[in-house]
């Protein structure tokens, strides 16, 4: 339902902000509307159409800097010019430049703060989807209808379609905030597709089988890839950060791994549990002179292993897992296990390095010792499935396990000093049962937590 009132200073002051931006139409002046933003800002805008079924807006000014009467006069003037086939919405300095120029400028601006992987995604959006359509168009020629048609054309890949539109939206927001562009963002008029959240994880007994398969592998050439997979699982970090890990970022004395720049453009500090330290010592045997990467590669142009997808698929196939699991799903596995360890959303945010989770995170002040403890709990939960393997349970009475195998190292450094063998091993059905039981009385918290784990 369209909200309409007769604009007046008193009535506008009485408008309260909501969780999302909303609009109010003036009953006295056609095409004059007001946007009320969540932080309380109130902006007069002109609303109209120029030979298109999609809306066109022009910002008039902010209330109370501009009075109601001034806003009405400007809206009437804009409509008069439109009736004379003039376009008062054009901003000559910006509108007449090619959109491609601002795309390059935006990329250069963001390269200073965003991770290389994100920049590559942006460049891919442009080269594959946007360049054929927008390279030779000026800013004023890009409207909601053009973007809507592109979005519809990509309907078979809704996630990708949404990312492309959001990228265009970001460039226009850059023009508005940094360049003084007075037009509104045409991407705002495109309704994004609903995206089904994926919750694909490895279950504890599957992790156990995967680790046992790693330990039985006599091919030393696979060691680096297997360790990269294990680190993805134990750190819960993004694939790009793990594969680009450098020895200069690792301090085994302080048990710290400092990622200089993550996907959100900020550094991230990971506390290394003592149980993982032996793995780093083994990885030092694979160092290449002049190469600082923890997972080096002589074949890759980047100098490090570029992907573990092939080796992960081989491992999963060997243990009989048929569903499609990506390297990023190991991060989902970490987040889910953290939730099952009764960690709050704010703790999960710190463990996974999410930029935002909810407003309460700003009030959380945790020490390094506390985060280390939480990470140890999550790792124990992740690896609990390995002790359900009969071959490994038989070894629990022995004082030491085979240090030449990954599974043996895990048992020595994690399970023996810390894990008490449960009477009943955690199975996939049991895990689902625990998850449902934990949140059975709090559906909102369950959905909220799931949504943020799956980012």
C-alpha positions in Angstrom: 0.0 0.0 0.0 1.3 3.5 -1.0 1.7 5.9 2.0 0.4 9.4 1.3 0.2 12.5 3.5 -0.1 16.2 2.9 3.5 17.3 3.6 4.0 19.8 6.4 6.9 20.5 8.7 5.0 19.1 11.7 4.0 15.9 9.9 7.4 15.2 8.5 9.0 15.6 11.9 6.6 13.0 13.2 7.8 10.4 10.7 9.7 7.7 12.6 12.6 5.6 11.0 12.1 1.9 10.5 14.4 -1.0 9.9 14.4 -0.4 6.2 14.0 2.8 4.1 10.5 3.7 3.2 8.8 6.3 1.1 5.9 8.8 1.7 4.1 10.6 -1.2 2.8 14.2 -1.0 -0.9 14.4 -1.7 -0.6 18.1 -2.8 2.3 17.9 -5.3 2.4 15.1 -7.8 5.8 13.4 -8.2 7.1 14.7 -4.8 8.1 12.0 -2.4 10.2 11.7 0.8 12.5 8.8 1.7 12.9 8.1 5.4 16.1 6.1 6.2 16.8 3.8 9.2 19.2 6.3 10.8 16.6 9.0 10.7 17.6 10.9 7.5 14.7 12.4 5.5 15.2 13.3 1.9 12.9 15.0 -0.7 13.0 13.4 -4.1 11.3 13.8 -7.5 9.7 10.7 -8.9 8.7 10.3 -12.5 9.1 8.4 -15.7 10.9 9.2 -19.0 9.6 6.9 -21.8 10.1 3.8 -19.6 8.0 1.8 -17.2 10.7 1.9 -14.6 10.9 4.8 -12.1 13.3 7.6 -12.4 14.3 9.6 -9.3 16.2 12.9 -8.6 17.3 13.9 -5.2 15.9 17.4 -4.3 17.4 17.8 -0.8 17.5 16.9 2.8 14.9 17.9 5.3 15.0 20.4 7.2 17.8 21.9 5.0 15.0 22.3 2.3 11.5 23.3 3.4 8.3 21.7 2.2 7.5 24.6 0.0 10.9 24.7 -1.6 10.8 21.0 -2.4 7.3 21.4 -4.0 8.5 24.2 -6.2 11.6 22.2 -7.4 9.4 19.1 -8.1 7.0 21.2 -10.2 9.9 22.8 -12.1 11.4 19.3 -12.9 8.0 18.1 -14.2 7.6 21.2 -16.4 11.0 20.6 -18.0 10.1 17.0 -18.6 6.9 18.1 -20.3 9.0 20.2 -22.6 11.1 17.1 -23.5 14.0 18.2 -21.5 15.9 15.9 -19.1 16.6 17.8 -15.8 17.9 14.5 -14.3 21.1 14.6 -16.2 24.3 15.6 -14.3 26.4 16.8 -17.2 29.9 16.3 -15.6 29.3 12.7 -14.7 26.4 11.6 -16.9 28.3 12.4 -20.1 31.3 10.2 -19.1 31.5 6.6 -20.2 30.5 4.1 -17.4 33.6 2.1 -18.3 35.8 4.9 -17.1 34.2 4.9 -13.7 34.4 1.1 -13.6 38.2 1.3 -13.9 38.3 4.1 -11.3 36.2 2.1 -8.9 38.5 -1.0 -9.2 41.6 1.1 -8.6 39.9 2.6 -5.5 38.9 -0.8 -4.1 42.2 -2.5 -4.8 43.6 -0.6 -1.8 41.1 -2.2 0.6 39.7 -5.5 -0.8 41.3 -8.9 -1.2 42.7 -9.9 -4.6 40.1 -12.6 -4.9 37.2 -10.1 -4.6 38.8 -7.8 -7.2 39.1 -10.8 -9.5 35.4 -11.5 -9.0 34.6 -7.8 -9.9 36.7 -8.0 -13.0 35.0 -11.3 -14.0 31.5 -9.7 -13.6 32.6 -6.9 -15.9 34.4 -8.9 -18.6 31.7 -11.7 -18.9 28.4 -9.9 -18.2 28.7 -6.1 -18.2 31.3 -5.2 -20.8 29.2 -6.3 -23.9 26.3 -4.2 -22.5 27.8 -1.2 -20.8 31.3 -0.5 -22.2 30.2 2.1 -24.7 27.3 3.6 -22.7 27.5 6.8 -20.8 26.3 7.0 -17.3 23.0 8.7 -18.1 22.2 5.9 -20.6 22.2 3.2 -17.9 18.7 2.9 -16.4 16.7 0.4 -14.4 15.2 -1.2 -17.5 18.6 -2.0 -19.0 19.8 -3.6 -15.7 16.5 -5.4 -15.2 16.7 -7.0 -18.7 20.3 -8.2 -17.9 19.1 -9.6 -14.6 16.3 -11.5 -16.3 18.7 -12.8 -19.0 20.8 -14.3 -16.2 17.8 -15.9 -14.3 19.2 -19.4 -14.7 22.1 -18.4 -12.4 20.3 -16.3 -9.8 23.3 -16.0 -7.4 25.5 -14.7 -10.2 22.8 -12.4 -11.5 22.4 -10.8 -8.1 26.1 -10.3 -7.7 26.4 -8.5 -11.0 23.6 -6.1 -10.2 25.0 -5.5 -6.7 28.4 -4.7 -8.3 26.8 -2.1 -10.6 25.0 -0.7 -7.6 28.3 -0.4 -5.8 29.8 1.7 -8.6 26.8 4.1 -8.6 27.1 4.4 -4.8 30.7 5.3 -5.3 29.7 8.0 -7.8 27.1 9.4 -5.3 29.3 9.3 -2.2 32.7 10.1 -3.7 32.0 12.1 -6.9 28.9 14.1 -5.9 26.6 12.4 -8.4 23.1 13.8 -7.8 21.1 11.1 -9.6 19.7 8.0 -7.8 21.1 4.5 -8.3 19.2 2.6 -11.1 20.3 -0.7 -9.6 18.0 0.0 -6.6 15.0 -0.6 -8.8 16.0 -4.2 -9.7 14.4 -6.8 -7.5 17.0 -9.5 -6.7 16.2 -13.2 -6.8 15.7 -15.1 -3.7 18.8 -17.2 -2.9 18.5 -20.5 -1.2 21.0 -20.8 1.5 23.3 -23.8 1.3 24.1 -25.8 4.5 26.4 -28.5 3.1 28.8 -29.8 5.7 30.9 -32.9 6.4 29.7 -35.0 9.4 32.0 -36.2 12.1 32.2 -39.8 11.0 32.8 -38.6 7.4 35.7 -36.5 8.7 37.1 -39.5 10.4 37.0 -41.6 7.3 38.6 -38.8 5.3 41.4 -38.4 7.8 42.0 -42.2 7.8 42.2 -42.2 4.0 44.8 -39.4 4.2 46.9 -41.3 6.8 46.8 -44.5 4.6 48.0 -42.6 1.5 51.7 -43.4 0.9 52.0 -40.9 -1.9 54.1 -38.0 -0.5 53.2 -35.8 -3.5 49.7 -35.6 -2.0 50.8 -34.4 1.4 50.7 -30.6 0.7 47.2 -30.9 -0.7 46.0 -33.0 2.1 47.4 -30.6 4.7 45.7 -27.7 2.9 42.4 -29.5 3.1 43.0 -30.2 6.8 43.8 -26.5 7.5 40.7 -25.4 5.7 38.8 -27.7 8.1 40.7 -26.8 11.3 40.9 -23.0 10.8 37.5 -22.4 9.2 39.3 -19.8 7.0 38.5 -18.9 3.4 40.2 -21.1 0.8 42.1 -18.1 -0.7 43.6 -17.2 2.7 44.7 -20.7 3.5 46.3 -21.4 0.1 48.0 -18.0 0.2 49.3 -18.6 3.7 53.0 -17.4 4.1 55.6 -18.4 6.6 56.1 -14.7 7.3 52.5 -14.6 8.6 53.1 -17.4 11.0 54.5 -17.0 14.6 54.7 -20.4 16.2 56.2 -18.9 19.4 53.1 -16.7 19.9 50.8 -19.2 18.2 49.6 -16.6 15.7 48.7 -16.6 12.1 48.0 -13.0 10.9 46.3 -12.7 7.5 47.2 -9.2 6.2 44.0 -8.8 4.1 40.9 -10.9 4.0 37.9 -10.8 1.6 36.3 -7.9 3.5 39.5 -5.9 3.2 40.5 -6.2 6.8 43.4 -8.1 8.5 42.4 -11.2 10.5 44.3 -12.8 13.4 44.0 -16.6 13.9 45.2 -18.1 17.1 46.9 -21.4 16.4 46.0 -24.2 18.9 49.1 -26.0 20.1 47.8 -29.3 18.6 48.3 -27.9 15.1 52.0 -26.8 15.6 53.5 -30.2 14.6 51.8 -29.9 11.2 53.7 -26.7 10.6 57.0 -28.4 11.4 56.2 -31.1 8.9 55.3 -28.5 6.2 58.7 -26.8 6.6 60.2 -29.9 4.9 58.4 -28.8 1.7 59.7 -25.3 1.6 61.1 -24.0 -1.7 64.0 -21.6 -1.7 62.8 -18.1 -2.5 59.2 -19.1 -2.0 57.5 -17.9 1.3 54.2 -19.8 0.8 53.3 -22.6 3.3 51.7 -24.5 0.4 54.2 -23.9 -2.4 53.9 -25.0 -6.0 56.5 -25.0 -8.8 53.8 -25.3 -11.5 51.4 -22.6 -10.4 52.0 -19.0 -11.7 51.1 -17.7 -8.3 53.8 -19.8 -6.6 51.3 -21.6 -4.3 48.7 -24.3 -4.7 45.8 -22.6 -6.4 43.0 -25.1 -5.6 42.4 -28.3 -3.6 39.1 -29.1 -5.3 40.5 -32.0 -7.3 42.2 -33.7 -4.3 39.1 -33.1 -2.1 36.9 -34.7 -4.7 39.3 -37.7 -4.8 39.2 -38.1 -1.1 35.4 -37.9 -0.9 35.0 -40.4 -3.7 37.3 -42.9 -1.9 35.2 -42.7 1.3 31.9 -43.0 -0.6 30.5 -39.5 -0.3 28.5 -38.7 -3.4 27.0 -35.3 -2.6 28.8 -32.3 -4.1 31.0 -30.7 -1.4 33.2 -27.7 -2.2 36.3 -26.6 -0.4 34.3 -23.7 1.0 31.9 -26.2 2.6 34.7 -27.1 5.0 34.3 -23.6 6.3 30.6 -24.2 6.7 31.5 -27.4 8.6 33.7 -25.4 11.0 30.9 -22.8 11.6 28.3 -25.5 12.2 30.5 -27.4 14.7 31.2 -24.1 16.5 27.4 -23.6 16.8 27.0 -27.1 18.2 29.7 -26.3 20.7 27.2 -23.7 22.2 29.2 -20.8 20.8 27.3 -17.6 20.5 26.9 -15.8 17.1 29.5 -13.2 18.2 32.1 -16.0 18.9 31.3 -17.6 15.5 31.9 -14.2 13.9 35.3 -13.9 15.5 36.2 -17.5 14.6 35.2 -17.2 10.9 36.3 -13.6 10.4 32.9 -12.3 9.3 32.8 -8.5 9.0 29.3 -8.2 10.5 26.9 -10.5 12.3 24.7 -8.4 14.5 24.8 -5.2 16.5 25.8 -7.0 19.7 29.2 -7.9 18.5 30.5 -4.4 19.2 29.9 -5.0 22.9 31.8 -8.2 23.1 35.3 -8.0 24.5 37.1 -11.3 24.4 40.7 -12.1 25.4 43.1 -14.1 23.2 43.0 -16.9 25.7 39.2 -17.2 25.5 39.2 -17.3 21.7 41.9 -20.0 21.8 39.8 -22.0 24.1 36.7 -21.6 21.8 38.8 -22.6 18.8 40.1 -25.7 20.6 36.5 -26.7 21.4 35.5 -26.4 17.8 38.4 -28.4 16.5 37.6 -31.2 19.0 34.0 -31.2 17.9 35.1 -31.3 14.2 37.5 -34.2 14.8 35.3 -36.2 17.3 34.3 -38.5 14.4 37.7 -39.9 14.0 37.6 -41.9 17.2 34.5 -43.7 15.9 36.8 -45.6 13.6 37.4 -49.1 15.0 41.0 -49.2 13.7 41.9 -46.0 15.6 40.0 -46.9 18.8 42.1 -50.0 19.1 45.2 -47.8 19.4 43.9 -45.7 22.3 45.6 -48.0 24.9 49.0 -47.4 23.2 51.2 -44.6 24.7 52.1 -43.2 21.3 50.7 -43.3 17.7 52.5 -43.3 14.4 53.8 -39.8 13.9 54.2 -40.4 10.2 50.5 -40.3 9.6 48.2 -37.3 9.8 45.7 -39.3 11.9 48.4 -40.4 14.3 49.6 -36.8 14.8 46.0 -35.7 15.5 45.5 -38.5 18.0 48.8 -37.7 19.8 48.3 -33.9 19.9 44.6 -33.5 20.3 42.6 -36.6 21.4 44.9 -38.2 23.9 45.3 -35.3 26.3 41.9 -33.7 25.8 39.2 -36.0 24.5 37.2 -38.4 26.6 35.8 -41.2 24.5 32.0 -41.0 24.6 29.8 -44.0 25.2 28.0 -43.3 22.0 29.8 -42.0 18.9 28.4 -39.0 17.0 26.7 -40.1 13.8 25.1 -38.0 11.1 21.6 -38.7 12.5 22.8 -37.9 16.0 24.3 -34.6 14.8 21.0 -33.6 13.2 19.1 -34.6 16.4 21.5 -32.5 18.5 21.0 -29.5 16.2 17.2 -29.7 16.2 17.1 -30.2 19.9 19.4 -27.2 20.6 17.2 -24.8 18.7 13.7 -26.4 19.0 12.4 -23.6 21.1 14.1 -20.7 19.3 13.4 -20.8 15.6 14.4 -17.2 15.1 17.9 -17.8 16.6 18.3 -21.0 14.6 17.5 -19.3 11.3 19.7 -16.3 12.2 22.6 -18.5 13.1 22.3 -20.7 10.1 22.1 -17.6 7.8 25.4 -16.2 9.2 27.2 -19.5 9.3 26.5 -20.0 5.6 27.9 -16.6 4.4 
